[in-house]
Amino acid sequence: MNPRSVIIRPVISEKSYALLNANKYTFRVHDDATKPQVRQAVEAIFDVRVTDVRTQNVKAKSKRRGLYVGKRRAWKKAIVTLHPEDSIELFEGQEIGE
């Protein structure tokens, strides 16, 4: 699997920003991606050393608009821990913790 198709996009949330201080980065990944594939993709794309990969399947939420009840799509996320000397510049010009 191509590294660019394994990593879909970074997850931007308050919880993921809090994890940046611990050198942990959160990504939305392909549903069929395994931990070794995520590790190889992050190392290839960002040229960093990965120490740990945790994955989680995010369940679909039900949404309602009037009488229609539907669901959001389920997806998979990966929390990647980097070597203490490495970092990823997700947002240019912004410091962690600001």
Biopython code that builds the backbone (N, CA, C, O; Angstrom):
import numpy as np
from Bio.PDB.StructureBuilder import StructureBuilder

atoms = [
    (1, "MET", "N", (0.848, -1.178, 0.000)),
    (1, "MET", "CA", (0.000, 0.000, 0.000)),
    (1, "MET", "C", (0.899, 1.249, 0.000)),
    (1, "MET", "O", (1.893, 1.305, 0.724)),
    (2, "ASN", "N", (0.546, 2.220, -0.798)),
    (2, "ASN", "CA", (1.291, 3.468, -0.910)),
    (2, "ASN", "C", (1.216, 4.238, 0.415)),
    (2, "ASN", "O", (0.137, 4.325, 1.001)),
    (3, "PRO", "N", (2.349, 4.809, 0.911)),
    (3, "PRO", "CA", (2.302, 5.538, 2.188)),
    (3, "PRO", "C", (1.300, 6.689, 2.184)),
    (3, "PRO", "O", (0.696, 6.984, 3.215)),
    (4, "ARG", "N", (1.118, 7.339, 1.044)),
    (4, "ARG", "CA", (0.156, 8.451, 0.973)),
    (4, "ARG", "C", (-1.284, 7.974, 1.029)),
    (4, "ARG", "O", (-2.173, 8.752, 1.376)),
    (5, "SER", "N", (-1.539, 6.714, 0.695)),
    (5, "SER", "CA", (-2.905, 6.201, 0.805)),
    (5, "SER", "C", (-3.171, 5.606, 2.186)),
    (5, "SER", "O", (-4.329, 5.412, 2.558)),
    (6, "VAL", "N", (-2.119, 5.313, 2.952)),
    (6, "VAL", "CA", (-2.295, 4.820, 4.321)),
    (6, "VAL", "C", (-2.680, 5.972, 5.236)),
    (6, "VAL", "O", (-3.651, 5.871, 5.986)),
    (7, "ILE", "N", (-1.920, 7.077, 5.181)),
    (7, "ILE", "CA", (-2.200, 8.265, 5.993)),
    (7, "ILE", "C", (-3.140, 9.160, 5.199)),
    (7, "ILE", "O", (-2.769, 9.669, 4.141)),
    (8, "ILE", "N", (-4.354, 9.355, 5.703)),
    (8, "ILE", "CA", (-5.335, 10.166, 4.982)),
    (8, "ILE", "C", (-5.175, 11.639, 5.338)),
    (8, "ILE", "O", (-5.041, 12.480, 4.449)),
    (9, "ARG", "N", (-5.188, 11.960, 6.634)),
    (9, "ARG", "CA", (-5.023, 13.353, 7.067)),
    (9, "ARG", "C", (-4.779, 13.380, 8.564)),
    (9, "ARG", "O", (-5.108, 12.418, 9.258)),
    (10, "PRO", "N", (-4.198, 14.481, 9.086)),
    (10, "PRO", "CA", (-4.065, 14.596, 10.542)),
    (10, "PRO", "C", (-5.416, 14.919, 11.178)),
    (10, "PRO", "O", (-6.275, 15.536, 10.548)),
    (11, "VAL", "N", (-5.593, 14.505, 12.409)),
    (11, "VAL", "CA", (-6.811, 14.784, 13.162)),
    (11, "VAL", "C", (-6.572, 16.054, 13.973)),
    (11, "VAL", "O", (-5.630, 16.128, 14.762)),
    (12, "ILE", "N", (-7.429, 17.049, 13.772)),
    (12, "ILE", "CA", (-7.305, 18.332, 14.449)),
    (12, "ILE", "C", (-8.403, 18.429, 15.504)),
    (12, "ILE", "O", (-9.578, 18.592, 15.174)),
    (13, "SER", "N", (-8.011, 18.328, 16.776)),
    (13, "SER", "CA", (-8.965, 18.445, 17.874)),
    (13, "SER", "C", (-8.210, 18.896, 19.117)),
    (13, "SER", "O", (-6.979, 18.928, 19.126)),
    (14, "GLU", "N", (-8.945, 19.243, 20.157)),
    (14, "GLU", "CA", (-8.301, 19.659, 21.405)),
    (14, "GLU", "C", (-7.497, 18.513, 22.011)),
    (14, "GLU", "O", (-6.410, 18.724, 22.549)),
    (15, "LYS", "N", (-8.029, 17.320, 21.923)),
    (15, "LYS", "CA", (-7.333, 16.173, 22.486)),
    (15, "LYS", "C", (-6.032, 15.884, 21.727)),
    (15, "LYS", "O", (-5.014, 15.558, 22.337)),
    (16, "SER", "N", (-6.071, 16.005, 20.393)),
    (16, "SER", "CA", (-4.852, 15.753, 19.626)),
    (16, "SER", "C", (-3.814, 16.847, 19.865)),
    (16, "SER", "O", (-2.616, 16.564, 19.863)),
    (17, "TYR", "N", (-4.252, 18.089, 20.071)),
    (17, "TYR", "CA", (-3.312, 19.169, 20.410)),
    (17, "TYR", "C", (-2.676, 18.924, 21.775)),
    (17, "TYR", "O", (-1.499, 19.229, 21.962)),
    (18, "ALA", "N", (-3.424, 18.384, 22.727)),
    (18, "ALA", "CA", (-2.869, 18.090, 24.047)),
    (18, "ALA", "C", (-1.823, 16.983, 23.957)),
    (18, "ALA", "O", (-0.861, 16.981, 24.724)),
    (19, "LEU", "N", (-1.998, 16.047, 23.034)),
    (19, "LEU", "CA", (-1.043, 14.958, 22.877)),
    (19, "LEU", "C", (0.262, 15.414, 22.223)),
    (19, "LEU", "O", (1.278, 14.729, 22.341)),
    (20, "LEU", "N", (0.251, 16.555, 21.538)),
    (20, "LEU", "CA", (1.468, 17.041, 20.889)),
    (20, "LEU", "C", (2.577, 17.314, 21.897)),
    (20, "LEU", "O", (3.755, 17.165, 21.572)),
    (21, "ASN", "N", (2.219, 17.710, 23.112)),
    (21, "ASN", "CA", (3.224, 17.963, 24.143)),
    (21, "ASN", "C", (3.947, 16.682, 24.543)),
    (21, "ASN", "O", (5.093, 16.739, 24.991)),
    (22, "ALA", "N", (3.302, 15.533, 24.390)),
    (22, "ALA", "CA", (3.915, 14.239, 24.694)),
    (22, "ALA", "C", (4.547, 13.611, 23.450)),
    (22, "ALA", "O", (4.905, 12.433, 23.459)),
    (23, "ASN", "N", (4.682, 14.402, 22.381)),
    (23, "ASN", "CA", (5.274, 13.959, 21.106)),
    (23, "ASN", "C", (4.446, 12.842, 20.467)),
    (23, "ASN", "O", (4.989, 11.911, 19.873)),
    (24, "LYS", "N", (3.111, 12.956, 20.603)),
    (24, "LYS", "CA", (2.191, 12.000, 19.993)),
    (24, "LYS", "C", (1.360, 12.735, 18.952)),
    (24, "LYS", "O", (0.842, 13.821, 19.215)),
    (25, "TYR", "N", (1.233, 12.142, 17.771)),
    (25, "TYR", "CA", (0.516, 12.750, 16.663)),
    (25, "TYR", "C", (-0.618, 11.827, 16.247)),
    (25, "TYR", "O", (-0.456, 10.607, 16.222)),
    (26, "THR", "N", (-1.764, 12.409, 15.922)),
    (26, "THR", "CA", (-2.958, 11.647, 15.592)),
    (26, "THR", "C", (-3.274, 11.811, 14.110)),
    (26, "THR", "O", (-3.298, 12.926, 13.590)),
    (27, "PHE", "N", (-3.517, 10.685, 13.433)),
    (27, "PHE", "CA", (-3.822, 10.689, 12.007)),
    (27, "PHE", "C", (-5.050, 9.847, 11.731)),
    (27, "PHE", "O", (-5.312, 8.856, 12.412)),
    (28, "ARG", "N", (-5.804, 10.265, 10.711)),
    (28, "ARG", "CA", (-6.858, 9.413, 10.180)),
    (28, "ARG", "C", (-6.189, 8.511, 9.153)),
    (28, "ARG", "O", (-5.502, 8.998, 8.255)),
    (29, "VAL", "N", (-6.385, 7.193, 9.280)),
    (29, "VAL", "CA", (-5.698, 6.253, 8.409)),
    (29, "VAL", "C", (-6.713, 5.396, 7.655)),
    (29, "VAL", "O", (-7.902, 5.381, 7.974)),
    (30, "HIS", "N", (-6.215, 4.690, 6.657)),
    (30, "HIS", "CA", (-7.051, 3.801, 5.856)),
    (30, "HIS", "C", (-7.645, 2.726, 6.758)),
    (30, "HIS", "O", (-6.994, 2.277, 7.701)),
    (31, "ASP", "N", (-8.864, 2.316, 6.476)),
    (31, "ASP", "CA", (-9.562, 1.349, 7.327)),
    (31, "ASP", "C", (-8.851, 0.002, 7.395)),
    (31, "ASP", "O", (-8.957, -0.690, 8.408)),
    (32, "ASP", "N", (-8.134, -0.386, 6.353)),
    (32, "ASP", "CA", (-7.457, -1.680, 6.318)),
    (32, "ASP", "C", (-5.986, -1.594, 6.709)),
    (32, "ASP", "O", (-5.275, -2.596, 6.632)),
    (33, "ALA", "N", (-5.511, -0.414, 7.130)),
    (33, "ALA", "CA", (-4.096, -0.229, 7.465)),
    (33, "ALA", "C", (-3.757, -0.929, 8.775)),
    (33, "ALA", "O", (-4.534, -0.900, 9.730)),
    (34, "THR", "N", (-2.588, -1.555, 8.804)),
    (34, "THR", "CA", (-2.108, -2.215, 10.015)),
    (34, "THR", "C", (-1.086, -1.314, 10.702)),
    (34, "THR", "O", (-0.636, -0.324, 10.125)),
    (35, "LYS", "N", (-0.721, -1.660, 11.938)),
    (35, "LYS", "CA", (0.256, -0.855, 12.678)),
    (35, "LYS", "C", (1.609, -0.774, 11.968)),
    (35, "LYS", "O", (2.180, 0.314, 11.903)),
    (36, "PRO", "N", (2.148, -1.877, 11.434)),
    (36, "PRO", "CA", (3.414, -1.752, 10.704)),
    (36, "PRO", "C", (3.307, -0.871, 9.454)),
    (36, "PRO", "O", (4.253, -0.157, 9.122)),
    (37, "GLN", "N", (2.174, -0.913, 8.767)),
    (37, "GLN", "CA", (1.988, -0.058, 7.595)),
    (37, "GLN", "C", (1.932, 1.408, 7.994)),
    (37, "GLN", "O", (2.490, 2.259, 7.301)),
    (38, "VAL", "N", (1.259, 1.720, 9.118)),
    (38, "VAL", "CA", (1.190, 3.099, 9.596)),
    (38, "VAL", "C", (2.581, 3.581, 9.986)),
    (38, "VAL", "O", (2.960, 4.706, 9.660)),
    (39, "ARG", "N", (3.341, 2.746, 10.677)),
    (39, "ARG", "CA", (4.708, 3.089, 11.079)),
    (39, "ARG", "C", (5.571, 3.406, 9.860)),
    (39, "ARG", "O", (6.256, 4.428, 9.830)),
    (40, "GLN", "N", (5.538, 2.534, 8.860)),
    (40, "GLN", "CA", (6.341, 2.731, 7.657)),
    (40, "GLN", "C", (5.909, 3.976, 6.896)),
    (40, "GLN", "O", (6.751, 4.692, 6.355)),
    (41, "ALA", "N", (4.608, 4.244, 6.848)),
    (41, "ALA", "CA", (4.106, 5.408, 6.123)),
    (41, "ALA", "C", (4.539, 6.708, 6.792)),
    (41, "ALA", "O", (4.976, 7.635, 6.110)),
    (42, "VAL", "N", (4.424, 6.792, 8.120)),
    (42, "VAL", "CA", (4.817, 8.011, 8.834)),
    (42, "VAL", "C", (6.325, 8.233, 8.702)),
    (42, "VAL", "O", (6.768, 9.361, 8.488)),
    (43, "GLU", "N", (7.111, 7.166, 8.828)),
    (43, "GLU", "CA", (8.560, 7.296, 8.693)),
    (43, "GLU", "C", (8.950, 7.721, 7.286)),
    (43, "GLU", "O", (9.894, 8.493, 7.114)),
    (44, "ALA", "N", (8.233, 7.223, 6.267)),
    (44, "ALA", "CA", (8.555, 7.565, 4.882)),
    (44, "ALA", "C", (8.125, 8.989, 4.521)),
    (44, "ALA", "O", (8.859, 9.701, 3.836)),
    (45, "ILE", "N", (6.948, 9.408, 4.974)),
    (45, "ILE", "CA", (6.420, 10.719, 4.594)),
    (45, "ILE", "C", (7.121, 11.845, 5.335)),
    (45, "ILE", "O", (7.506, 12.842, 4.723)),
    (46, "PHE", "N", (7.294, 11.703, 6.649)),
    (46, "PHE", "CA", (7.795, 12.805, 7.471)),
    (46, "PHE", "C", (9.269, 12.664, 7.858)),
    (46, "PHE", "O", (9.821, 13.571, 8.481)),
    (47, "ASP", "N", (9.921, 11.549, 7.506)),
    (47, "ASP", "CA", (11.340, 11.316, 7.788)),
    (47, "ASP", "C", (11.638, 11.450, 9.283)),
    (47, "ASP", "O", (12.504, 12.224, 9.691)),
    (48, "VAL", "N", (10.899, 10.674, 10.092)),
    (48, "VAL", "CA", (11.057, 10.661, 11.554)),
    (48, "VAL", "C", (11.179, 9.211, 12.014)),
    (48, "VAL", "O", (10.970, 8.281, 11.235)),
    (49, "ARG", "N", (11.523, 9.030, 13.294)),
    (49, "ARG", "CA", (11.597, 7.696, 13.885)),
    (49, "ARG", "C", (10.380, 7.480, 14.769)),
    (49, "ARG", "O", (10.119, 8.275, 15.672)),
    (50, "VAL", "N", (9.637, 6.416, 14.518)),
    (50, "VAL", "CA", (8.415, 6.100, 15.264)),
    (50, "VAL", "C", (8.757, 5.072, 16.339)),
    (50, "VAL", "O", (9.406, 4.063, 16.065)),
    (51, "THR", "N", (8.307, 5.345, 17.572)),
    (51, "THR", "CA", (8.552, 4.396, 18.662)),
    (51, "THR", "C", (7.323, 3.557, 18.989)),
    (51, "THR", "O", (7.461, 2.430, 19.465)),
    (52, "ASP", "N", (6.111, 4.088, 18.742)),
    (52, "ASP", "CA", (4.898, 3.354, 19.099)),
    (52, "ASP", "C", (3.749, 3.782, 18.209)),
    (52, "ASP", "O", (3.662, 4.943, 17.809)),
    (53, "VAL", "N", (2.858, 2.835, 17.898)),
    (53, "VAL", "CA", (1.659, 3.117, 17.111)),
    (53, "VAL", "C", (0.476, 2.487, 17.827)),
    (53, "VAL", "O", (0.494, 1.295, 18.134)),
    (54, "ARG", "N", (-0.544, 3.276, 18.091)),
    (54, "ARG", "CA", (-1.803, 2.788, 18.671)),
    (54, "ARG", "C", (-2.903, 3.085, 17.658)),
    (54, "ARG", "O", (-2.962, 4.188, 17.115)),
    (55, "THR", "N", (-3.773, 2.112, 17.398)),
    (55, "THR", "CA", (-4.871, 2.319, 16.457)),
    (55, "THR", "C", (-6.204, 2.164, 17.180)),
    (55, "THR", "O", (-6.310, 1.477, 18.196)),
    (56, "GLN", "N", (-7.217, 2.824, 16.624)),
    (56, "GLN", "CA", (-8.550, 2.768, 17.212)),
    (56, "GLN", "C", (-9.572, 2.887, 16.103)),
    (56, "GLN", "O", (-9.438, 3.728, 15.215)),
    (57, "ASN", "N", (-10.592, 2.049, 16.150)),
    (57, "ASN", "CA", (-11.709, 2.158, 15.223)),
    (57, "ASN", "C", (-12.751, 3.068, 15.844)),
    (57, "ASN", "O", (-13.281, 2.772, 16.915)),
    (58, "VAL", "N", (-13.048, 4.174, 15.177)),
    (58, "VAL", "CA", (-14.025, 5.137, 15.661)),
    (58, "VAL", "C", (-15.386, 4.732, 15.114)),
    (58, "VAL", "O", (-15.568, 4.617, 13.902)),
    (59, "LYS", "N", (-16.330, 4.519, 16.004)),
    (59, "LYS", "CA", (-17.657, 4.062, 15.600)),
    (59, "LYS", "C", (-18.431, 5.178, 14.916)),
    (59, "LYS", "O", (-18.166, 6.362, 15.126)),
    (60, "ALA", "N", (-19.389, 4.778, 14.097)),
    (60, "ALA", "CA", (-20.245, 5.724, 13.399)),
    (60, "ALA", "C", (-21.238, 6.337, 14.378)),
    (60, "ALA", "O", (-21.825, 5.637, 15.204)),
    (61, "LYS", "N", (-21.420, 7.656, 14.277)),
    (61, "LYS", "CA", (-22.403, 8.337, 15.110)),
    (61, "LYS", "C", (-23.708, 8.455, 14.339)),
    (61, "LYS", "O", (-23.705, 8.655, 13.125)),
    (62, "SER", "N", (-24.811, 8.333, 15.043)),
    (62, "SER", "CA", (-26.093, 8.526, 14.379)),
    (62, "SER", "C", (-26.420, 10.009, 14.365)),
    (62, "SER", "O", (-26.231, 10.708, 15.360)),
    (63, "LYS", "N", (-26.905, 10.473, 13.248)),
    (63, "LYS", "CA", (-27.270, 11.878, 13.066)),
    (63, "LYS", "C", (-28.719, 11.947, 12.615)),
    (63, "LYS", "O", (-29.231, 11.032, 11.970)),
    (64, "ARG", "N", (-29.368, 13.045, 12.963)),
    (64, "ARG", "CA", (-30.780, 13.168, 12.645)),
    (64, "ARG", "C", (-31.049, 14.523, 12.016)),
    (64, "ARG", "O", (-30.560, 15.546, 12.495)),
    (65, "ARG", "N", (-31.824, 14.528, 10.946)),
    (65, "ARG", "CA", (-32.271, 15.755, 10.302)),
    (65, "ARG", "C", (-33.767, 15.596, 10.049)),
    (65, "ARG", "O", (-34.188, 14.941, 9.096)),
    (66, "GLY", "N", (-34.543, 16.202, 10.912)),
    (66, "GLY", "CA", (-35.991, 16.028, 10.819)),
    (66, "GLY", "C", (-36.370, 14.618, 11.212)),
    (66, "GLY", "O", (-35.992, 14.138, 12.281)),
    (67, "LEU", "N", (-37.116, 13.958, 10.351)),
    (67, "LEU", "CA", (-37.514, 12.588, 10.622)),
    (67, "LEU", "C", (-36.482, 11.582, 10.128)),
    (67, "LEU", "O", (-36.505, 10.417, 10.525)),
    (68, "TYR", "N", (-35.579, 12.030, 9.265)),
    (68, "TYR", "CA", (-34.565, 11.129, 8.709)),
    (68, "TYR", "C", (-33.472, 10.875, 9.741)),
    (68, "TYR", "O", (-32.907, 11.819, 10.294)),
    (69, "VAL", "N", (-33.178, 9.633, 9.996)),
    (69, "VAL", "CA", (-32.097, 9.250, 10.899)),
    (69, "VAL", "C", (-31.054, 8.504, 10.082)),
    (69, "VAL", "O", (-31.346, 7.469, 9.483)),
    (70, "GLY", "N", (-29.851, 9.029, 10.061)),
    (70, "GLY", "CA", (-28.764, 8.394, 9.323)),
    (70, "GLY", "C", (-27.559, 8.218, 10.220)),
    (70, "GLY", "O", (-27.632, 8.432, 11.430)),
    (71, "LYS", "N", (-26.442, 7.823, 9.613)),
    (71, "LYS", "CA", (-25.217, 7.612, 10.362)),
    (71, "LYS", "C", (-24.049, 8.252, 9.645)),
    (71, "LYS", "O", (-23.999, 8.312, 8.416)),
    (72, "ARG", "N", (-23.110, 8.729, 10.445)),
    (72, "ARG", "CA", (-21.825, 9.136, 9.889)),
    (72, "ARG", "C", (-21.017, 7.890, 9.592)),
    (72, "ARG", "O", (-21.340, 6.796, 10.055)),
    (73, "ARG", "N", (-19.987, 8.066, 8.833)),
    (73, "ARG", "CA", (-19.138, 6.946, 8.462)),
    (73, "ARG", "C", (-18.202, 6.577, 9.611)),
    (73, "ARG", "O", (-17.685, 7.456, 10.299)),
    (74, "ALA", "N", (-17.986, 5.286, 9.816)),
    (74, "ALA", "CA", (-16.990, 4.828, 10.788)),
    (74, "ALA", "C", (-15.612, 4.994, 10.155)),
    (74, "ALA", "O", (-15.470, 4.904, 8.936)),
    (75, "TRP", "N", (-14.583, 5.239, 10.997)),
    (75, "TRP", "CA", (-13.236, 5.442, 10.474)),
    (75, "TRP", "C", (-12.201, 4.949, 11.461)),
    (75, "TRP", "O", (-12.532, 4.582, 12.589)),
    (76, "LYS", "N", (-10.960, 4.942, 11.041)),
    (76, "LYS", "CA", (-9.876, 4.419, 11.864)),
    (76, "LYS", "C", (-8.860, 5.523, 12.093)),
    (76, "LYS", "O", (-8.505, 6.259, 11.171)),
    (77, "LYS", "N", (-8.390, 5.633, 13.344)),
    (77, "LYS", "CA", (-7.367, 6.622, 13.645)),
    (77, "LYS", "C", (-6.167, 5.949, 14.280)),
    (77, "LYS", "O", (-6.276, 4.887, 14.893)),
    (78, "ALA", "N", (-5.014, 6.595, 14.118)),
    (78, "ALA", "CA", (-3.776, 6.073, 14.679)),
    (78, "ALA", "C", (-3.101, 7.174, 15.474)),
    (78, "ALA", "O", (-2.984, 8.304, 15.001)),
    (79, "ILE", "N", (-2.655, 6.849, 16.685)),
    (79, "ILE", "CA", (-1.886, 7.762, 17.516)),
    (79, "ILE", "C", (-0.440, 7.274, 17.468)),
    (79, "ILE", "O", (-0.123, 6.178, 17.930)),
    (80, "VAL", "N", (0.427, 8.107, 16.900)),
    (80, "VAL", "CA", (1.813, 7.729, 16.635)),
    (80, "VAL", "C", (2.720, 8.474, 17.608)),
    (80, "VAL", "O", (2.672, 9.701, 17.691)),
    (81, "THR", "N", (3.546, 7.732, 18.345)),
    (81, "THR", "CA", (4.522, 8.319, 19.254)),
    (81, "THR", "C", (5.875, 8.346, 18.553)),
    (81, "THR", "O", (6.327, 7.335, 18.014)),
    (82, "LEU", "N", (6.514, 9.510, 18.566)),
    (82, "LEU", "CA", (7.799, 9.667, 17.900)),
    (82, "LEU", "C", (8.946, 9.606, 18.897)),
    (82, "LEU", "O", (8.750, 9.746, 20.104)),
    (83, "HIS", "N", (10.135, 9.395, 18.375)),
    (83, "HIS", "CA", (11.359, 9.449, 19.169)),
    (83, "HIS", "C", (11.464, 10.842, 19.777)),
    (83, "HIS", "O", (11.076, 11.808, 19.121)),
    (84, "PRO", "N", (11.978, 10.994, 21.016)),
    (84, "PRO", "CA", (12.012, 12.311, 21.671)),
    (84, "PRO", "C", (12.755, 13.403, 20.895)),
    (84, "PRO", "O", (12.479, 14.587, 21.088)),
    (85, "GLU", "N", (13.675, 13.029, 20.037)),
    (85, "GLU", "CA", (14.426, 14.028, 19.277)),
    (85, "GLU", "C", (13.717, 14.454, 17.995)),
    (85, "GLU", "O", (14.126, 15.434, 17.371)),
    (86, "ASP", "N", (12.666, 13.745, 17.585)),
    (86, "ASP", "CA", (11.977, 14.032, 16.331)),
    (86, "ASP", "C", (10.670, 14.772, 16.577)),
    (86, "ASP", "O", (10.092, 14.700, 17.662)),
    (87, "SER", "N", (10.218, 15.482, 15.555)),
    (87, "SER", "CA", (8.920, 16.147, 15.599)),
    (87, "SER", "C", (8.426, 16.343, 14.177)),
    (87, "SER", "O", (9.198, 16.268, 13.220)),
    (88, "ILE", "N", (7.126, 16.596, 14.050)),
    (88, "ILE", "CA", (6.492, 16.838, 12.759)),
    (88, "ILE", "C", (5.928, 18.253, 12.778)),
    (88, "ILE", "O", (5.190, 18.622, 13.691)),
    (89, "GLU", "N", (6.274, 19.031, 11.780)),
    (89, "GLU", "CA", (5.737, 20.392, 11.664)),
    (89, "GLU", "C", (4.381, 20.321, 10.967)),
    (89, "GLU", "O", (4.296, 20.453, 9.746)),
    (90, "LEU", "N", (3.317, 20.110, 11.753)),
    (90, "LEU", "CA", (1.974, 20.029, 11.170)),
    (90, "LEU", "C", (1.489, 21.393, 10.705)),
    (90, "LEU", "O", (0.881, 21.514, 9.642)),
    (91, "PHE", "N", (1.759, 22.412, 11.499)),
    (91, "PHE", "CA", (1.289, 23.746, 11.173)),
    (91, "PHE", "C", (2.462, 24.706, 11.243)),
    (91, "PHE", "O", (3.047, 24.913, 12.306)),
    (92, "GLU", "N", (2.795, 25.282, 10.115)),
    (92, "GLU", "CA", (3.926, 26.211, 10.060)),
    (92, "GLU", "C", (3.613, 27.468, 10.853)),
    (92, "GLU", "O", (2.509, 28.004, 10.753)),
    (93, "GLY", "N", (4.576, 27.947, 11.643)),
    (93, "GLY", "CA", (4.438, 29.205, 12.346)),
    (93, "GLY", "C", (3.724, 29.122, 13.680)),
    (93, "GLY", "O", (3.584, 30.143, 14.352)),
    (94, "GLN", "N", (3.264, 27.942, 14.094)),
    (94, "GLN", "CA", (2.572, 27.804, 15.374)),
    (94, "GLN", "C", (3.402, 26.949, 16.298)),
    (94, "GLN", "O", (3.920, 25.908, 15.893)),
    (95, "GLU", "N", (3.531, 27.378, 17.523)),
    (95, "GLU", "CA", (4.260, 26.628, 18.531)),
    (95, "GLU", "C", (3.296, 25.714, 19.281)),
    (95, "GLU", "O", (2.105, 26.009, 19.383)),
    (96, "ILE", "N", (3.805, 24.627, 19.794)),
    (96, "ILE", "CA", (2.991, 23.716, 20.598)),
    (96, "ILE", "C", (2.692, 24.387, 21.929)),
    (96, "ILE", "O", (3.601, 24.896, 22.586)),
    (97, "GLY", "N", (1.432, 24.393, 22.331)),
    (97, "GLY", "CA", (1.038, 24.960, 23.600)),
    (97, "GLY", "C", (0.579, 26.415, 23.525)),
    (97, "GLY", "O", (0.224, 27.006, 24.545)),
    (98, "GLU", "N", (0.585, 26.993, 22.329)),
    (98, "GLU", "CA", (0.096, 28.375, 22.201)),
    (98, "GLU", "C", (-1.361, 28.412, 21.832)),
    (98, "GLU", "O", (-1.934, 29.492, 21.684)),
]
sb = StructureBuilder()
sb.init_structure("model")
sb.init_model(0)
sb.init_chain("A")
sb.init_seg("    ")
for serial, (resi, resn, name, xyz) in enumerate(atoms, 1):
    if name == "N":
        sb.init_residue(resn, " ", resi, " ")
    sb.init_atom(name, np.array(xyz, "f"), 0.0, 1.0, " ", f" {name:<3s}", serial, name[0])
structure = sb.get_structure()
